[in-house]
């Protein structure tokens, strides 16, 4: 996986976790849901990149 994409996708996952935790702390269900969504998106993109890399080698 390209280093730049790996960092970007990991950042999205981390950002989502932060939003989810903040949403839980302040009782904001919308923010919590957005955080879970961003985490899932980041995880999916990481998995797709890993699959692409596996096919290249």
SVG drawing of the C-alpha trace seen along z (x, -y; Angstrom):
<svg xmlns="http://www.w3.org/2000/svg" viewBox="-28 -17 33 29">
<polyline fill="none" stroke="black" stroke-width="0.4" points="0.0,0.0 1.3,-3.5 2.5,-5.2 0.5,-8.3 -2.8,-6.4 -2.1,-4.2 -1.6,-7.3 -4.7,-9.0 -6.9,-6.0 -5.5,-5.4 -6.1,-9.1 -9.7,-8.8 -10.2,-5.8 -8.6,-7.6 -10.7,-10.7 -13.8,-8.6 -12.9,-7.0 -12.3,-10.5 -15.7,-11.7 -17.4,-8.6 -15.8,-9.0 -16.6,-12.7 -20.2,-12.0 -20.6,-9.4 -19.0,-11.8 -21.4,-14.6 -24.4,-12.5 -24.5,-13.5 -25.8,-10.5 -25.4,-12.2 -21.7,-12.8 -21.3,-9.3 -22.9,-7.8 -20.7,-10.0 -17.7,-8.8 -18.6,-5.1 -19.3,-5.8 -15.9,-7.4 -14.2,-4.5 -15.9,-2.0 -15.0,-4.0 -11.4,-4.2 -11.3,-0.5 -12.9,0.4 -10.4,-1.7 -7.5,-0.1 -8.8,3.3 -9.3,2.4 -5.7,1.1 -4.3,4.2 -6.3,6.4 -4.9,4.4 -1.4,4.7 -1.8,8.5 -2.8,8.8 0.3,6.8 2.7,9.2"/>
</svg>
